[in-house]
């Protein structure tokens, strides 16, 4: 009985260690973690052999039960090892698969700290275009950074322009403005990417409350622990749409309906007009709708567009480019509402036509 107990204890220790570290180290130390999975599998197989061999000498039913339970555990362990390396992005990024995605695809990072190629020399007379924004500009969910609208636009323009992507995950309008002030690069053209949640910081400063995201809210504590610590179960859970972001969307939508918040937000947006005008920088604004429901976005995009249109700033409304397409074509996946590669291609084409038509 000593060997079964020893192998059983070793199996429990390995399983516990793997489950506990899953939410801490997703996407990292993968070879070492796969070795632990293999060791766990080997221990389980050896334990099954010992139990089945001992049980066969007494009763067949015990051996059958041991074989069934062991087989189920074995399949689960192998699947866990497989899904340890399966990436899938999520809008907020708190799923295990999304953290694997970031560790694998969030590159390259250049010397300026942005997800982009190293900028070339800017002293050769080429026009410099800076794409500034949040995760929509940075390409959240786009595996290959060259398939973002900024990089696709660079391909179309060839060597006439140098395009730098300054997308910052989670940035709001004020943070984007500060990034522009800090930038060592003075652009000839600034393409500002705007999404409705760029208002969230000023909304909270004004007093609007956001209670936070609500993942796994429908689960009891035991189920939540298991799902948040298993790559396999976590992946399967997030294959279905959940309402974890609904409170956030409702929050920033309500902010757009609050006059005090909007007045302050518009003042922040006008700073981009002032700084580009004073520095003779051409400003172009790309406004993104809520891609899961484009038609409902008009009420908050209208006032934002008006801020720029009243100053004769070029505004590219993505709603006009993708109207008629299904949400599944527009978003990365059902739990990641960032723009798909198709949307990025359409934006690049529209920007190219705009630059050529304006002879910029």
BAVO-85719 format. One line per field, with one value per residue (C-alpha): residue in one letter; x, y, z. Coordinates in nm, 4 decimals, padded with zeros to 6 digits. Each point is the difference from the previous one (the first is absolute). Last residue first. Layout:
N
kepa: c(A, ...) $
X: c(X, ...) $
Y: c(Y, ...) $
Z: c(Z, ...) $
//
This chain:
360
kepa: c(X, X, X, X, X, X, X, X, X, X, X, X, X, X, X, X, X, X, X, X, X, X, X, X, X, X, X, X, X, X, X, X, X, X, X, X, X, X, X, X, X, X, X, X, X, X, X, X, X, X, X, X, X, X, X, X, X, X, X, X, X, X, X, X, X, X, X, X, X, X, X, X, X, X, X, X, X, X, X, X, X, X, X, X, X, X, X, X, X, X, X, X, X, X, X, X, X, X, X, X, X, X, X, X, X, X, X, X, X, X, X, X, X, X, X, X, X, X, X, X, X, X, X, X, X, X, X, X, X, X, X, X, X, X, X, X, X, X, X, X, X, X, X, X, X, X, X, X, X, X, X, X, X, X, X, X, X, X, X, X, X, X, X, X, X, X, X, X, X, X, X, X, X, X, X, X, X, X, X, X, X, X, X, X, X, X, X, X, X, X, X, X, X, X, X, X, X, X, X, X, X, X, X, X, X, X, X, X, X, X, X, X, X, X, X, X, X, X, X, X, X, X, X, X, X, X, X, X, X, X, X, X, X, X, X, X, X, X, X, X, X, X, X, X, X, X, X, X, X, X, X, X, X, X, X, X, X, X, X, X, X, X, X, X, X, X, X, X, X, X, X, X, X, X, X, X, X, X, X, X, X, X, X, X, X, X, X, X, X, X, X, X, X, X, X, X, X, X, X, X, X, X, X, X, X, X, X, X, X, X, X, X, X, X, X, X, X, X, X, X, X, X, X, X, X, X, X, X, X, X, X, X, X, X, X, X, X, X, X, X, X, X, X, X, X, X, X, X, X, X, X, X, X, X, X, X, X, X, X, X) $
X: c(-00.1467, -00.1484, -00.3474, -00.1228, 00.3141, -00.0208, -00.3725, 00.0339, 00.2734, -00.2066, -00.2966, 00.2154, 00.1659, -00.3388, -00.1389, 00.3013, -00.0313, -00.3671, 00.0885, 00.2787, -00.2605, -00.0789, 00.0000, -00.3151, 00.1731, -00.2409, -00.1866, 00.3205, 00.2317, -00.2935, -00.1336, -00.0808, -00.1752, -00.1895, -00.1572, 00.0753, -00.2625, 00.1814, 00.3739, 00.1499, -00.2655, 00.0256, 00.3772, -00.0632, 00.3038, 00.0133, 00.1981, 00.0229, -00.2072, -00.0117, -00.3707, 00.0823, 00.2316, -00.2330, -00.2930, 00.1510, -00.0166, -00.3578, -00.1110, 00.1962, -00.2077, -00.3455, 00.1259, 00.1257, -00.3353, 00.0192, 00.3390, -00.0961, 00.2795, 00.2480, -00.0559, 00.0951, 00.3567, 00.0999, 00.3087, 00.1158, 00.2380, 00.2186, 00.2548, 00.2819, 00.0833, 00.1305, -00.2649, -00.2735, 00.1085, 00.0179, -00.3345, -00.1916, 00.1367, -00.0930, -00.3540, -00.0385, 00.0642, -00.2552, -00.2479, 00.0515, -00.0604, -00.3239, -00.1016, 00.0424, -00.2129, -00.2634, -00.0392, -00.1249, 00.3476, 00.0671, -00.3053, 00.1667, 00.3201, -00.1752, -00.2322, 00.3045, 00.1734, -00.3028, -00.0347, 00.3596, -00.0513, -00.3242, 00.1239, 00.0176, 00.0911, 00.3395, 00.1220, -00.0999, 00.1757, 00.3293, -00.0271, -00.0806, 00.3057, 00.2444, -00.1082, 00.0498, -00.2758, -00.2538, 00.0834, -00.0023, -00.3226, -00.1707, 00.0975, -00.0956, -00.3447, -00.0387, -00.2280, 00.2563, 00.2698, 00.1279, -00.1586, 00.1927, 00.0097, -00.2469, 00.0252, -00.1256, -00.0564, 00.1467, 00.1646, 00.3368, -00.1662, -00.1345, 00.3341, 00.1629, -00.2668, -00.0219, 00.2331, -00.2596, -00.1823, 00.2884, 00.2258, 00.3119, 00.1908, 00.1946, 00.2635, 00.1697, 00.3307, 00.1073, 00.2403, 00.1804, 00.1565, -00.3430, -00.0725, -00.2703, -00.1632, 00.0027, -00.1643, -00.2776, -00.0508, -00.0185, -00.2653, -00.2124, 00.0013, 00.2638, -00.0840, 00.2732, 00.2057, 00.0177, 00.2911, 00.0384, 00.2588, -00.0500, 00.2878, -00.1231, 00.0928, 00.1721, -00.2985, -00.3334, -00.1995, 00.2321, -00.0044, -00.3805, 00.0070, 00.2327, -00.2314, -00.3143, 00.1301, 00.1014, 00.3727, -00.0513, -00.0617, -00.2254, -00.2671, -00.1978, 00.1026, 00.1402, 00.1674, -00.2462, -00.3070, 00.1964, 00.0227, 00.0824, 00.2673, 00.1029, 00.2961, 00.0768, 00.3431, 00.0559, 00.3284, 00.2876, 00.2792, 00.0356, -00.2530, 00.2288, -00.2004, -00.2298, 00.0549, -00.3008, -00.3161, -00.1584, 00.1076, 00.2714, 00.1956, 00.2839, -00.2331, -00.2222, -00.0512, -00.2182, -00.3143, -00.0532, 00.1172, -00.0115, -00.3171, -00.1777, 00.0945, -00.1550, -00.3090, -00.0187, 00.0061, -00.2845, 00.0491, 00.0783, -00.2619, -00.1263, 00.1057, 00.2594, 00.0358, 00.3247, 00.0421, 00.3288, -00.1342, -00.2918, 00.2099, 00.1295, -00.3505, -00.1225, 00.2673, -00.0985, -00.3720, 00.0548, 00.2059, -00.2564, -00.2739, 00.2182, 00.0831, -00.3631, -00.0951, 00.2988, -00.0523, -00.3692, 00.0794, 00.2573, -00.2489, -00.2604, 00.2378, 00.0313, 00.2966, 00.3158, -00.1086, -00.0003, 00.3741, 00.0923, -00.2575, 00.1325, 00.3664, -00.0581, -00.2175, 00.2687, 00.2622, -00.2266, -00.0703, 00.3704, 00.0817, -00.2772, 00.1165, 00.3553, -00.1245, -00.2009, 00.3042, 00.2120, -00.2688, 00.0398, 00.3749, -00.0476, -00.2748, 00.2009, -00.2457, -00.3315, -00.2017, 00.2223, -00.2215, -00.3377, 00.1494, 00.2244, -00.2603, -00.1167, 00.3511, 00.1059, -00.3203, 00.0371, 00.3653, -00.0747, -00.3034, 00.1976, 00.2885, -00.2420, -00.1588, 00.3399, 00.1093, -00.3331, -00.0037, 00.3625, -00.0495, -00.2979) $
Y: c(06.5346, 00.0278, 00.0160, -00.2760, -00.2062, 00.0278, -00.0766, -00.2983, -00.1443, 00.0606, -00.1853, -00.2969, -00.0225, 00.0167, -00.2791, -00.2198, 00.0577, -00.0970, -00.3268, -00.0701, 00.0204, 00.3018, -00.0492, -00.1536, -00.2979, -00.2442, -00.1029, 00.0071, 00.2506, 00.2222, 00.1253, -00.3193, -00.1571, 00.3276, -00.0488, 00.2407, 00.2407, 00.3129, -00.0587, 00.3105, 00.2503, -00.1115, 00.0543, 00.3752, 00.1740, 00.3624, 00.2700, 00.3156, 00.2932, 00.1649, -00.0755, -00.3507, -00.0633, 00.0591, -00.1200, -00.3488, -00.0360, 00.1288, -00.2541, -00.2999, -00.0246, -00.0230, -00.1816, -00.2999, -00.1786, -00.0857, -00.1655, -00.2619, -00.2485, 00.2338, 00.2856, 00.2676, 00.1051, 00.3567, 00.0654, 00.3611, 00.1698, 00.2912, 00.1745, 00.1401, 00.3696, 00.0199, 00.2471, -00.1879, -00.3396, 00.1255, 00.1781, -00.2770, -00.2607, 00.2245, 00.0064, -00.3636, 00.0855, 00.2822, -00.2417, -00.2328, 00.2774, 00.1042, -00.3637, -00.0757, 00.2983, -00.0851, -00.3639, -00.2081, -00.1026, -00.1134, -00.2273, -00.1796, -00.0228, -00.1758, -00.2213, -00.1376, -00.0626, -00.1695, -00.2229, -00.1195, -00.3252, -00.0783, -00.3277, -00.1418, -00.3697, -00.1372, 00.1600, -00.2962, -00.2473, 00.1903, 00.0221, -00.3705, -00.0990, 00.2478, -00.0919, 00.2393, 00.2530, -00.2759, -00.1945, 00.3025, 00.1333, -00.3361, -00.0050, 00.3653, -00.0280, 00.1148, 00.2674, 00.2809, -00.1844, 00.3302, 00.3194, 00.3083, 00.2958, 00.2088, 00.3043, 00.3130, 00.3407, 00.2733, 00.2445, -00.1707, -00.3271, 00.1530, 00.1669, -00.3421, -00.1791, 00.2299, -00.1991, -00.2752, 00.1126, -00.0686, 00.2492, -00.0549, 00.3213, 00.0063, 00.2738, 00.1215, 00.1833, -00.1669, 00.1335, -00.2981, 00.0232, -00.0847, 00.1404, 00.2423, -00.2703, -00.2406, 00.2680, 00.0315, -00.3761, -00.0066, 00.2715, -00.1762, -00.3327, -00.2708, -00.3624, -00.1447, 00.2726, 00.0364, 00.2133, -00.1486, 00.1784, 00.0446, 00.1180, 00.1414, 00.0016, -00.3369, -00.2251, 00.1765, -00.3215, -00.1979, 00.2769, -00.0044, -00.3717, 00.0733, 00.2634, -00.2032, -00.2967, -00.3095, 00.0621, -00.0492, -00.3692, -00.1524, 00.2711, -00.0332, 00.3419, 00.1905, 00.3018, 00.2359, -00.1671, -00.0546, 00.3773, 00.2806, 00.1770, -00.0769, 00.2245, 00.0874, 00.1343, 00.1381, -00.1106, 00.2484, -00.2368, 00.1077, -00.2352, -00.3021, -00.3184, -00.0783, -00.3421, -00.2084, 00.0428, -00.0738, 00.3170, 00.0672, 00.2569, -00.2500, -00.2399, -00.2774, -00.2769, -00.1573, -00.0828, -00.3351, -00.2826, 00.1468, 00.1878, -00.3086, -00.2094, 00.2771, -00.0195, -00.3779, 00.0375, 00.2508, 00.3446, 00.1869, 00.2738, -00.0540, -00.3660, -00.1595, -00.3730, -00.1938, -00.3802, -00.0915, -00.1229, -00.1392, -00.2987, -00.0719, 00.0207, -00.2370, -00.2531, 00.0394, -00.0350, -00.3138, -00.1547, 00.0913, -00.1666, -00.3051, -00.0261, 00.0134, -00.2675, -00.2290, 00.0286, -00.0817, -00.3003, -00.1273, 00.0365, -00.1828, -00.2903, -00.1009, -00.1340, -00.0771, 00.2467, 00.2752, -00.0206, 00.0226, 00.2731, 00.2067, -00.0415, 00.0703, 00.3006, 00.1480, -00.0456, 00.1725, 00.2834, 00.0506, 00.0139, 00.2519, 00.2247, -00.0158, 00.0952, 00.2909, 00.1150, -00.0134, 00.2098, 00.2571, 00.0182, 00.0417, 00.2653, 00.2214, 00.2754, -00.0006, 00.0027, 00.0288, 00.1104, -00.1358, -00.3469, -00.0031, -00.1469, -00.2606, -00.1254, -00.0171, -00.1794, -00.2584, -00.0649, -00.0401, -00.2224, -00.2243, -00.0286, -00.0955, -00.2654, -00.1331, -00.0351, -00.1421, -00.2528, -00.0971, -00.0403, -00.2308) $
Z: c(-04.8207, -00.3474, 00.1525, -00.2323, 00.0634, 00.3769, 00.0019, -00.2350, 00.2213, 00.3114, -00.1523, -00.1050, 00.3409, 00.1738, -00.2200, 00.0728, 00.3753, -00.0146, -00.1745, 00.2508, 00.2752, 00.2150, 00.3795, 00.1460, 00.1590, 00.1639, -00.3158, -00.2054, -00.1685, -00.0930, -00.3333, -00.1853, 00.3007, 00.0431, -00.3467, -00.2831, -00.1307, 00.1136, 00.0078, -00.1600, 00.1065, 00.3626, -00.0190, -00.0010, -00.1518, 00.1118, -00.1834, 00.2116, -00.1240, 00.3446, 00.0341, -00.1233, 00.2941, 00.2934, -00.2139, -00.0275, 00.3773, 00.0153, -00.2649, 00.1325, 00.3182, -00.1571, -00.3098, 00.1943, 00.0206, -00.3704, 00.0355, 00.2561, 00.0729, -00.1690, 00.2436, -00.2497, -00.0786, -00.0873, -00.2135, 00.0298, -00.2445, 00.1105, -00.2245, 00.2128, -00.0335, 00.3582, 00.1187, -00.1846, 00.1311, 00.3575, -00.0112, -00.1743, 00.2403, 00.2911, -00.1369, 00.1074, 00.3649, -00.0129, -00.1566, 00.2949, 00.2510, -00.1694, -00.0403, 00.3694, 00.0973, -00.2624, 00.1034, -00.2927, -00.1110, 00.3555, -00.0178, -00.2907, 00.2002, 00.2866, -00.2073, -00.1826, 00.3315, 00.1557, -00.3063, 00.0136, 00.1973, -00.1859, -00.1447, -00.3521, -00.0258, -00.0952, 00.3221, 00.2177, -00.2319, 00.0296, 00.3774, 00.0225, -00.2036, 00.1506, 00.3523, 00.2921, -00.0679, -00.0691, 00.3172, 00.2279, -00.1490, 00.0438, 00.3683, 00.0594, -00.1589, -00.3587, -00.1482, 00.0481, -00.1963, -00.1421, 00.1350, -00.1041, 00.2350, 00.1957, -00.2242, 00.1705, -00.1584, 00.2159, -00.2382, 00.0435, -00.0971, -00.3213, -00.0763, 00.0206, -00.2087, -00.3032, -00.2231, 00.0448, -00.3137, -00.2372, -00.1788, -00.2103, -00.0708, -00.3261, 00.0303, -00.3177, -00.0275, 00.3209, 00.2627, 00.1546, 00.3467, 00.1407, 00.3432, -00.1190, -00.2109, 00.2931, 00.2154, -00.2586, -00.0053, 00.3785, -00.0076, -00.2621, 00.1822, -00.0217, 00.0779, -00.2212, -00.1652, -00.3793, -00.1198, -00.3482, -00.2139, -00.3736, -00.2182, -00.3290, -00.3692, 00.0210, -00.0660, 00.0547, -00.0332, 00.2265, 00.2617, -00.0064, 00.0770, 00.2925, 00.1474, -00.0735, 00.1969, -00.1979, 00.0500, 00.3729, -00.0640, 00.2645, -00.0089, 00.3256, 00.1324, -00.2965, 00.1594, -00.1682, 00.1484, 00.3244, 00.0540, -00.2385, -00.2037, -00.3575, -00.0803, -00.3632, -00.0907, -00.3491, -00.1519, -00.0190, 00.0963, 00.3628, 00.1574, 00.0059, 00.0357, 00.2931, 00.1613, -00.0880, 00.2034, 00.3353, 00.1767, 00.2575, -00.2007, -00.0391, -00.1803, 00.1306, -00.2554, 00.1238, 00.1894, -00.1737, 00.2244, 00.3487, -00.0856, -00.1335, 00.3044, 00.2087, -00.2178, 00.0470, 00.3796, -00.0050, 00.1566, -00.3217, -00.0173, -00.3550, -00.0135, -00.2252, -00.0590, 00.0322, 00.0309, 00.1754, 00.3341, -00.1974, -00.1023, 00.3496, 00.1437, -00.2710, 00.1032, 00.3646, -00.0736, -00.2106, 00.2801, 00.2645, -00.2021, -00.0576, 00.3695, 00.0998, -00.2527, 00.0731, 00.3736, -00.0434, -00.2190, 00.2500, 00.2821, -00.2032, -00.0749, 00.3628, 00.2006, -00.1958, -00.2657, 00.2623, 00.0660, -00.3681, -00.0583, 00.2915, -00.0982, -00.3682, 00.0758, 00.2276, -00.2736, -00.2526, 00.2451, 00.0746, -00.3719, -00.0628, 00.2855, -00.1336, -00.3461, 00.1449, 00.2012, -00.3165, -00.1689, 00.2773, -00.0557, -00.3752, 00.0562, 00.2352, -00.0857, -00.1878, 00.3191, 00.3101, 00.2878, -00.1126, -00.0642, 00.3083, 00.2365, -00.2486, -00.0751, 00.3653, 00.0984, -00.2758, 00.0864, 00.3718, -00.0624, -00.2374, 00.2468, 00.2776, -00.2186, -00.1063, 00.3617, 00.1156, -00.2836, 00.0787, 00.3761, -00.0332) $
//
